[in-house]
C-alpha cells in the first residue's frame, strides 16, 4: 500500500496519512495529520496547516516511528477518486514525516535566523 490519502473522520476532521494496510473493515494509517484551516480576519484569506494526530514528543522513543492508527471504515468517509495535489503531499512529507531537528546541546552564538518558506496552496485572486 504505502500511499498517502485523505479521509474525513466521524467528527468531521480531514485527516491525511500514509496507508500501511487496509481491510474491508479497517484502514491502518501511519503518521496521520489533521488538516487545520483558519480564516485570517483582516483579509479573509484561508490558511491551511497540518497538525500531527499525536505529537511525537508524547510517544516513547522506542516506538516513535512505528505507531499506526486503526480507523474503522464504518466511522470514516473516503473518496473513491480523490487525488491530492503535489503541494499538499510535499507539505505532508516535509512537516509530518521528516525527522524533527534535534535541540541544540548548547546555546548558539550565531545571530543569523533561518525561516522556512510558507507553502502557498491556493491561488491569490
Secondary structure by P-SEA (a helix, b strand, c coil): cccccccccccbbbbbbbbccccccbbbbcbbbbbbbbbccccbbbbbbbbbccccccccccccccbbbbbccccbbbbcbbbbcaaaaaaaaacccccccccccccccccbbbbbbbbbccccc
